Amino acid sequence: MSRTRTRAAASAKQASPQEMVANLAVLASVFAWAGVVVTLFVH
């Protein structure tokens, strides 16, 4: 947690669009895994 906090503190100085991109990537991966699981259960 300390590493993420230091990253947030360091990126807080900037506009930090990288955090938004990272969050979108995580959400996309989560939805992709959810789709795979749903397809496996459906088939």
PDB file of N, CA, C, O and CB in Angstrom:
ATOM      1  N   MET A   1       0.840  -1.205   0.000  1.00  0.00           N
ATOM      2  CA  MET A   1       0.000   0.000   0.000  1.00  0.00           C
ATOM      3  C   MET A   1       0.870   1.247   0.000  1.00  0.00           C
ATOM      4  O   MET A   1       0.510   2.265  -0.592  1.00  0.00           O
ATOM      5  CB  MET A   1      -0.948   0.010   1.222  1.00  0.00           C
ATOM      6  N   SER A   2       2.012   1.165   0.664  1.00  0.00           N
ATOM      7  CA  SER A   2       2.876   2.348   0.746  1.00  0.00           C
ATOM      8  C   SER A   2       3.378   2.738  -0.645  1.00  0.00           C
ATOM      9  O   SER A   2       3.514   3.923  -0.951  1.00  0.00           O
ATOM     10  CB  SER A   2       4.071   2.084   1.694  1.00  0.00           C
ATOM     11  N   ARG A   3       3.650   1.748  -1.474  1.00  0.00           N
ATOM     12  CA  ARG A   3       4.138   2.054  -2.818  1.00  0.00           C
ATOM     13  C   ARG A   3       3.068   2.777  -3.617  1.00  0.00           C
ATOM     14  O   ARG A   3       3.360   3.756  -4.304  1.00  0.00           O
ATOM     15  CB  ARG A   3       4.569   0.771  -3.546  1.00  0.00           C
ATOM     16  N   THR A   4       1.838   2.308  -3.533  1.00  0.00           N
ATOM     17  CA  THR A   4       0.758   2.960  -4.279  1.00  0.00           C
ATOM     18  C   THR A   4       0.540   4.366  -3.749  1.00  0.00           C
ATOM     19  O   THR A   4       0.254   5.285  -4.516  1.00  0.00           O
ATOM     20  CB  THR A   4      -0.550   2.142  -4.186  1.00  0.00           C
ATOM     21  N   ARG A   5       0.675   4.538  -2.438  1.00  0.00           N
ATOM     22  CA  ARG A   5       0.480   5.873  -1.861  1.00  0.00           C
ATOM     23  C   ARG A   5       1.568   6.817  -2.355  1.00  0.00           C
ATOM     24  O   ARG A   5       1.292   7.970  -2.688  1.00  0.00           O
ATOM     25  CB  ARG A   5       0.483   5.811  -0.313  1.00  0.00           C
ATOM     26  N   THR A   6       2.801   6.328  -2.402  1.00  0.00           N
ATOM     27  CA  THR A   6       3.890   7.175  -2.886  1.00  0.00           C
ATOM     28  C   THR A   6       3.668   7.509  -4.359  1.00  0.00           C
ATOM     29  O   THR A   6       3.941   8.627  -4.794  1.00  0.00           O
ATOM     30  CB  THR A   6       5.260   6.478  -2.686  1.00  0.00           C
ATOM     31  N   ARG A   7       3.176   6.543  -5.118  1.00  0.00           N
ATOM     32  CA  ARG A   7       2.900   6.808  -6.533  1.00  0.00           C
ATOM     33  C   ARG A   7       1.810   7.858  -6.663  1.00  0.00           C
ATOM     34  O   ARG A   7       1.917   8.768  -7.485  1.00  0.00           O
ATOM     35  CB  ARG A   7       2.487   5.513  -7.265  1.00  0.00           C
ATOM     36  N   ALA A   8       0.762   7.738  -5.858  1.00  0.00           N
ATOM     37  CA  ALA A   8      -0.338   8.702  -5.918  1.00  0.00           C
ATOM     38  C   ALA A   8       0.169  10.083  -5.529  1.00  0.00           C
ATOM     39  O   ALA A   8      -0.204  11.081  -6.145  1.00  0.00           O
ATOM     40  CB  ALA A   8      -1.503   8.271  -4.992  1.00  0.00           C
ATOM     41  N   ALA A   9       1.020  10.141  -4.508  1.00  0.00           N
ATOM     42  CA  ALA A   9       1.542  11.434  -4.062  1.00  0.00           C
ATOM     43  C   ALA A   9       2.439  12.030  -5.145  1.00  0.00           C
ATOM     44  O   ALA A   9       2.419  13.239  -5.374  1.00  0.00           O
ATOM     45  CB  ALA A   9       2.323  11.283  -2.728  1.00  0.00           C
ATOM     46  N   ALA A  10       3.219  11.189  -5.804  1.00  0.00           N
ATOM     47  CA  ALA A  10       4.115  11.689  -6.846  1.00  0.00           C
ATOM     48  C   ALA A  10       3.327  12.113  -8.078  1.00  0.00           C
ATOM     49  O   ALA A  10       3.662  13.108  -8.721  1.00  0.00           O
ATOM     50  CB  ALA A  10       5.152  10.622  -7.222  1.00  0.00           C
ATOM     51  N   SER A  11       2.281  11.363  -8.410  1.00  0.00           N
ATOM     52  CA  SER A  11       1.492  11.682  -9.605  1.00  0.00           C
ATOM     53  C   SER A  11       0.442  12.745  -9.306  1.00  0.00           C
ATOM     54  O   SER A  11      -0.154  13.302 -10.228  1.00  0.00           O
ATOM     55  CB  SER A  11       0.815  10.420 -10.154  1.00  0.00           C
ATOM     56  N   ALA A  12       0.207  13.032  -8.028  1.00  0.00           N
ATOM     57  CA  ALA A  12      -0.803  14.034  -7.674  1.00  0.00           C
ATOM     58  C   ALA A  12      -0.364  15.407  -8.180  1.00  0.00           C
ATOM     59  O   ALA A  12      -1.196  16.275  -8.446  1.00  0.00           O
ATOM     60  CB  ALA A  12      -1.034  14.068  -6.135  1.00  0.00           C
ATOM     61  N   LYS A  13       0.962  15.597  -8.313  1.00  0.00           N
ATOM     62  CA  LYS A  13       1.457  16.885  -8.806  1.00  0.00           C
ATOM     63  C   LYS A  13       1.047  17.082 -10.268  1.00  0.00           C
ATOM     64  O   LYS A  13       0.775  18.203 -10.697  1.00  0.00           O
ATOM     65  CB  LYS A  13       3.001  16.971  -8.660  1.00  0.00           C
ATOM     66  N   GLN A  14       1.004  15.983 -11.026  1.00  0.00           N
ATOM     67  CA  GLN A  14       0.632  16.081 -12.434  1.00  0.00           C
ATOM     68  C   GLN A  14      -0.879  15.917 -12.582  1.00  0.00           C
ATOM     69  O   GLN A  14      -1.599  15.768 -11.595  1.00  0.00           O
ATOM     70  CB  GLN A  14       1.380  15.017 -13.275  1.00  0.00           C
ATOM     71  N   ALA A  15      -1.347  15.947 -13.836  1.00  0.00           N
ATOM     72  CA  ALA A  15      -2.778  15.762 -14.092  1.00  0.00           C
ATOM     73  C   ALA A  15      -3.154  14.306 -13.835  1.00  0.00           C
ATOM     74  O   ALA A  15      -4.318  13.993 -13.584  1.00  0.00           O
ATOM     75  CB  ALA A  15      -3.143  16.172 -15.552  1.00  0.00           C
ATOM     76  N   SER A  16      -2.151  13.409 -13.898  1.00  0.00           N
ATOM     77  CA  SER A  16      -2.325  11.976 -13.642  1.00  0.00           C
ATOM     78  C   SER A  16      -3.366  11.336 -14.560  1.00  0.00           C
ATOM     79  O   SER A  16      -4.325  10.736 -14.075  1.00  0.00           O
ATOM     80  CB  SER A  16      -2.723  11.757 -12.196  1.00  0.00           C
ATOM     81  N   PRO A  17      -3.191  11.455 -15.882  1.00  0.00           N
ATOM     82  CA  PRO A  17      -4.096  10.720 -16.791  1.00  0.00           C
ATOM     83  C   PRO A  17      -3.726   9.248 -16.840  1.00  0.00           C
ATOM     84  O   PRO A  17      -4.526   8.411 -17.258  1.00  0.00           O
ATOM     85  CB  PRO A  17      -4.051  11.321 -18.215  1.00  0.00           C
ATOM     86  N   GLN A  18      -2.490   8.933 -16.405  1.00  0.00           N
ATOM     87  CA  GLN A  18      -2.044   7.538 -16.405  1.00  0.00           C
ATOM     88  C   GLN A  18      -2.898   6.709 -15.459  1.00  0.00           C
ATOM     89  O   GLN A  18      -3.197   5.550 -15.747  1.00  0.00           O
ATOM     90  CB  GLN A  18      -0.560   7.439 -16.006  1.00  0.00           C
ATOM     91  N   GLU A  19      -3.295   7.295 -14.325  1.00  0.00           N
ATOM     92  CA  GLU A  19      -4.127   6.550 -13.375  1.00  0.00           C
ATOM     93  C   GLU A  19      -5.469   6.206 -14.012  1.00  0.00           C
ATOM     94  O   GLU A  19      -5.987   5.107 -13.819  1.00  0.00           O
ATOM     95  CB  GLU A  19      -4.341   7.366 -12.074  1.00  0.00           C
ATOM     96  N   MET A  20      -6.034   7.150 -14.776  1.00  0.00           N
ATOM     97  CA  MET A  20      -7.318   6.896 -15.442  1.00  0.00           C
ATOM     98  C   MET A  20      -7.151   5.773 -16.460  1.00  0.00           C
ATOM     99  O   MET A  20      -8.005   4.894 -16.567  1.00  0.00           O
ATOM    100  CB  MET A  20      -7.853   8.185 -16.135  1.00  0.00           C
ATOM    101  N   VAL A  21      -6.054   5.804 -17.202  1.00  0.00           N
ATOM    102  CA  VAL A  21      -5.808   4.755 -18.199  1.00  0.00           C
ATOM    103  C   VAL A  21      -5.639   3.410 -17.510  1.00  0.00           C
ATOM    104  O   VAL A  21      -6.147   2.397 -17.988  1.00  0.00           O
ATOM    105  CB  VAL A  21      -4.556   5.083 -19.049  1.00  0.00           C
ATOM    106  N   ALA A  22      -4.923   3.396 -16.379  1.00  0.00           N
ATOM    107  CA  ALA A  22      -4.722   2.143 -15.643  1.00  0.00           C
ATOM    108  C   ALA A  22      -6.057   1.608 -15.143  1.00  0.00           C
ATOM    109  O   ALA A  22      -6.324   0.410 -15.229  1.00  0.00           O
ATOM    110  CB  ALA A  22      -3.750   2.350 -14.459  1.00  0.00           C
ATOM    111  N   ASN A  23      -6.895   2.504 -14.617  1.00  0.00           N
ATOM    112  CA  ASN A  23      -8.207   2.070 -14.124  1.00  0.00           C
ATOM    113  C   ASN A  23      -9.043   1.510 -15.269  1.00  0.00           C
ATOM    114  O   ASN A  23      -9.721   0.494 -15.109  1.00  0.00           O
ATOM    115  CB  ASN A  23      -8.949   3.240 -13.442  1.00  0.00           C
ATOM    116  N   LEU A  24      -8.996   2.173 -16.425  1.00  0.00           N
ATOM    117  CA  LEU A  24      -9.765   1.680 -17.577  1.00  0.00           C
ATOM    118  C   LEU A  24      -9.239   0.313 -18.012  1.00  0.00           C
ATOM    119  O   LEU A  24     -10.017  -0.568 -18.380  1.00  0.00           O
ATOM    120  CB  LEU A  24      -9.693   2.687 -18.761  1.00  0.00           C
ATOM    121  N   ALA A  25      -7.929   0.140 -17.970  1.00  0.00           N
ATOM    122  CA  ALA A  25      -7.350  -1.149 -18.366  1.00  0.00           C
ATOM    123  C   ALA A  25      -7.794  -2.245 -17.405  1.00  0.00           C
ATOM    124  O   ALA A  25      -8.119  -3.354 -17.829  1.00  0.00           O
ATOM    125  CB  ALA A  25      -5.806  -1.067 -18.407  1.00  0.00           C
ATOM    126  N   VAL A  26      -7.806  -1.934 -16.111  1.00  0.00           N
ATOM    127  CA  VAL A  26      -8.241  -2.922 -15.113  1.00  0.00           C
ATOM    128  C   VAL A  26      -9.703  -3.279 -15.341  1.00  0.00           C
ATOM    129  O   VAL A  26     -10.075  -4.452 -15.319  1.00  0.00           O
ATOM    130  CB  VAL A  26      -8.037  -2.382 -13.672  1.00  0.00           C
ATOM    131  N   LEU A  27     -10.534  -2.252 -15.562  1.00  0.00           N
ATOM    132  CA  LEU A  27     -11.960  -2.515 -15.793  1.00  0.00           C
ATOM    133  C   LEU A  27     -12.142  -3.351 -17.060  1.00  0.00           C
ATOM    134  O   LEU A  27     -12.961  -4.269 -17.089  1.00  0.00           O
ATOM    135  CB  LEU A  27     -12.753  -1.184 -15.906  1.00  0.00           C
ATOM    136  N   ALA A  28     -11.382  -3.033 -18.096  1.00  0.00           N
ATOM    137  CA  ALA A  28     -11.502  -3.784 -19.348  1.00  0.00           C
ATOM    138  C   ALA A  28     -11.109  -5.242 -19.131  1.00  0.00           C
ATOM    139  O   ALA A  28     -11.782  -6.145 -19.628  1.00  0.00           O
ATOM    140  CB  ALA A  28     -10.622  -3.150 -20.450  1.00  0.00           C
ATOM    141  N   SER A  29     -10.023  -5.480 -18.390  1.00  0.00           N
ATOM    142  CA  SER A  29      -9.590  -6.859 -18.134  1.00  0.00           C
ATOM    143  C   SER A  29     -10.630  -7.597 -17.302  1.00  0.00           C
ATOM    144  O   SER A  29     -10.904  -8.773 -17.542  1.00  0.00           O
ATOM    145  CB  SER A  29      -8.224  -6.878 -17.416  1.00  0.00           C
ATOM    146  N   VAL A  30     -11.213  -6.900 -16.319  1.00  0.00           N
ATOM    147  CA  VAL A  30     -12.237  -7.531 -15.476  1.00  0.00           C
ATOM    148  C   VAL A  30     -13.443  -7.916 -16.320  1.00  0.00           C
ATOM    149  O   VAL A  30     -13.972  -9.019 -16.187  1.00  0.00           O
ATOM    150  CB  VAL A  30     -12.666  -6.585 -14.327  1.00  0.00           C
ATOM    151  N   PHE A  31     -13.879  -7.005 -17.193  1.00  0.00           N
ATOM    152  CA  PHE A  31     -15.034  -7.312 -18.042  1.00  0.00           C
ATOM    153  C   PHE A  31     -14.694  -8.441 -19.013  1.00  0.00           C
ATOM    154  O   PHE A  31     -15.546  -9.277 -19.318  1.00  0.00           O
ATOM    155  CB  PHE A  31     -15.489  -6.055 -18.818  1.00  0.00           C
ATOM    156  N   ALA A  32     -13.461  -8.466 -19.497  1.00  0.00           N
ATOM    157  CA  ALA A  32     -13.057  -9.531 -20.417  1.00  0.00           C
ATOM    158  C   ALA A  32     -13.110 -10.879 -19.707  1.00  0.00           C
ATOM    159  O   ALA A  32     -13.642 -11.846 -20.251  1.00  0.00           O
ATOM    160  CB  ALA A  32     -11.635  -9.268 -20.974  1.00  0.00           C
ATOM    161  N   TRP A  33     -12.559 -10.949 -18.489  1.00  0.00           N
ATOM    162  CA  TRP A  33     -12.601 -12.207 -17.728  1.00  0.00           C
ATOM    163  C   TRP A  33     -14.039 -12.591 -17.427  1.00  0.00           C
ATOM    164  O   TRP A  33     -14.394 -13.768 -17.486  1.00  0.00           O
ATOM    165  CB  TRP A  33     -11.797 -12.082 -16.414  1.00  0.00           C
ATOM    166  N   ALA A  34     -14.882 -11.593 -17.099  1.00  0.00           N
ATOM    167  CA  ALA A  34     -16.297 -11.882 -16.815  1.00  0.00           C
ATOM    168  C   ALA A  34     -16.956 -12.470 -18.063  1.00  0.00           C
ATOM    169  O   ALA A  34     -17.735 -13.418 -17.966  1.00  0.00           O
ATOM    170  CB  ALA A  34     -17.052 -10.589 -16.352  1.00  0.00           C
ATOM    171  N   GLY A  35     -16.647 -11.913 -19.228  1.00  0.00           N
ATOM    172  CA  GLY A  35     -17.220 -12.437 -20.466  1.00  0.00           C
ATOM    173  C   GLY A  35     -16.765 -13.865 -20.723  1.00  0.00           C
ATOM    174  O   GLY A  35     -17.560 -14.701 -21.151  1.00  0.00           O
ATOM    175  N   VAL A  36     -15.487 -14.154 -20.463  1.00  0.00           N
ATOM    176  CA  VAL A  36     -14.976 -15.519 -20.661  1.00  0.00           C
ATOM    177  C   VAL A  36     -15.690 -16.485 -19.722  1.00  0.00           C
ATOM    178  O   VAL A  36     -16.098 -17.569 -20.140  1.00  0.00           O
ATOM    179  CB  VAL A  36     -13.442 -15.574 -20.425  1.00  0.00           C
ATOM    180  N   VAL A  37     -15.841 -16.103 -18.467  1.00  0.00           N
ATOM    181  CA  VAL A  37     -16.510 -16.973 -17.494  1.00  0.00           C
ATOM    182  C   VAL A  37     -17.962 -17.197 -17.900  1.00  0.00           C
ATOM    183  O   VAL A  37     -18.468 -18.316 -17.820  1.00  0.00           O
ATOM    184  CB  VAL A  37     -16.439 -16.365 -16.073  1.00  0.00           C
ATOM    185  N   VAL A  38     -18.631 -16.129 -18.336  1.00  0.00           N
ATOM    186  CA  VAL A  38     -20.037 -16.258 -18.751  1.00  0.00           C
ATOM    187  C   VAL A  38     -20.150 -17.196 -19.944  1.00  0.00           C
ATOM    188  O   VAL A  38     -21.034 -18.053 -19.982  1.00  0.00           O
ATOM    189  CB  VAL A  38     -20.638 -14.874 -19.102  1.00  0.00           C
ATOM    190  N   THR A  39     -19.256 -17.037 -20.923  1.00  0.00           N
ATOM    191  CA  THR A  39     -19.315 -17.903 -22.105  1.00  0.00           C
ATOM    192  C   THR A  39     -19.049 -19.351 -21.712  1.00  0.00           C
ATOM    193  O   THR A  39     -19.691 -20.260 -22.239  1.00  0.00           O
ATOM    194  CB  THR A  39     -18.297 -17.442 -23.174  1.00  0.00           C
ATOM    195  N   LEU A  40     -18.117 -19.578 -20.798  1.00  0.00           N
ATOM    196  CA  LEU A  40     -17.822 -20.947 -20.369  1.00  0.00           C
ATOM    197  C   LEU A  40     -19.032 -21.555 -19.683  1.00  0.00           C
ATOM    198  O   LEU A  40     -19.362 -22.717 -19.917  1.00  0.00           O
ATOM    199  CB  LEU A  40     -16.604 -20.975 -19.425  1.00  0.00           C
ATOM    200  N   PHE A  41     -19.699 -20.772 -18.833  1.00  0.00           N
ATOM    201  CA  PHE A  41     -20.863 -21.305 -18.117  1.00  0.00           C
ATOM    202  C   PHE A  41     -22.044 -21.494 -19.067  1.00  0.00           C
ATOM    203  O   PHE A  41     -22.820 -22.437 -18.918  1.00  0.00           O
ATOM    204  CB  PHE A  41     -21.259 -20.368 -16.958  1.00  0.00           C
ATOM    205  N   VAL A  42     -22.177 -20.591 -20.048  1.00  0.00           N
ATOM    206  CA  VAL A  42     -23.297 -20.708 -20.992  1.00  0.00           C
ATOM    207  C   VAL A  42     -23.113 -21.951 -21.852  1.00  0.00           C
ATOM    208  O   VAL A  42     -24.052 -22.722 -22.050  1.00  0.00           O
ATOM    209  CB  VAL A  42     -23.409 -19.439 -21.887  1.00  0.00           C
ATOM    210  N   HIS A  43     -21.894 -22.143 -22.364  1.00  0.00           N
ATOM    211  CA  HIS A  43     -21.638 -23.326 -23.176  1.00  0.00           C
ATOM    212  C   HIS A  43     -21.402 -24.512 -22.259  1.00  0.00           C
ATOM    213  O   HIS A  43     -21.165 -25.623 -22.734  1.00  0.00           O
ATOM    214  CB  HIS A  43     -20.425 -23.108 -24.120  1.00  0.00           C
TER     215      HIS A  43
END
